[in-house]
């Protein structure tokens, strides 16, 4: 099964925490928000995740590569 995560926003309502990184890589209880989402999707049987990026795309891709390995999560 496939899933799409829309993760293109900065999260201006969360400033100043999002001044230098997008909201999806803010830490929440030891993981980033996007890691929580991807891990929960995997528990539900989702085997292909596509993440739509915008603000801070390079930082999000770096986070995803570090956690899941190169090519595991598709980014758009």
C-alpha positions in Angstrom: 0.0 0.0 0.0 1.0 3.6 -0.6 0.7 6.8 1.3 1.4 10.5 0.6 2.5 12.9 3.4 2.1 16.6 2.6 5.0 18.2 4.4 5.8 21.4 2.5 5.1 24.1 5.1 7.3 26.0 7.4 4.9 26.2 10.3 4.9 30.0 10.9 2.5 29.6 13.9 5.3 27.6 15.6 7.9 30.4 15.3 10.6 30.7 16.6 10.9 26.9 16.7 10.6 26.7 12.9 12.9 29.6 12.0 15.6 27.3 10.8 13.8 24.1 10.1 10.4 22.9 8.9 7.7 21.8 11.4 7.9 18.2 10.2 11.4 17.7 11.7 10.6 19.3 15.1 11.4 16.8 17.8 8.5 15.3 19.7 9.3 12.7 22.5 12.6 11.6 20.9 11.6 11.5 17.2 10.7 14.1 14.6 7.0 14.5 13.7 7.6 13.0 10.3 9.3 10.0 11.8 6.2 9.4 14.0 4.0 9.6 10.9 6.1 7.2 8.8 6.5 4.7 11.7 2.7 4.6 12.3 2.0 4.1 8.6 4.5 1.2 8.5 2.6 -0.4 11.5 -0.6 -0.2 9.4 1.0 -2.0 6.5 2.0 0.9 4.3 5.2 -0.1 2.4 5.7 2.9 0.1 5.7 6.5 1.5 5.9 9.6 -0.7 6.6 12.9 1.1 5.8 16.2 -0.7 8.4 18.7 0.4 8.8 22.5 0.2 10.4 24.7 2.9 13.6 23.2 4.2 13.4 20.2 1.8 17.2 19.5 2.1 16.9 19.2 5.9 13.9 16.9 5.7 15.6 14.6 3.1 18.7 14.5 5.3 16.6 13.5 8.3 14.8 10.8 6.3 18.1 9.4 4.8 19.7 9.2 8.3 16.7 7.4 9.8 15.5 5.2 6.9 18.4 4.9 4.5 18.8 6.2 0.9 15.9 5.6 -1.4 13.5 4.1 1.3 11.2 7.1 1.4 10.4 8.9 -1.9 10.4 12.7 -1.8 8.8 15.1 -4.2 
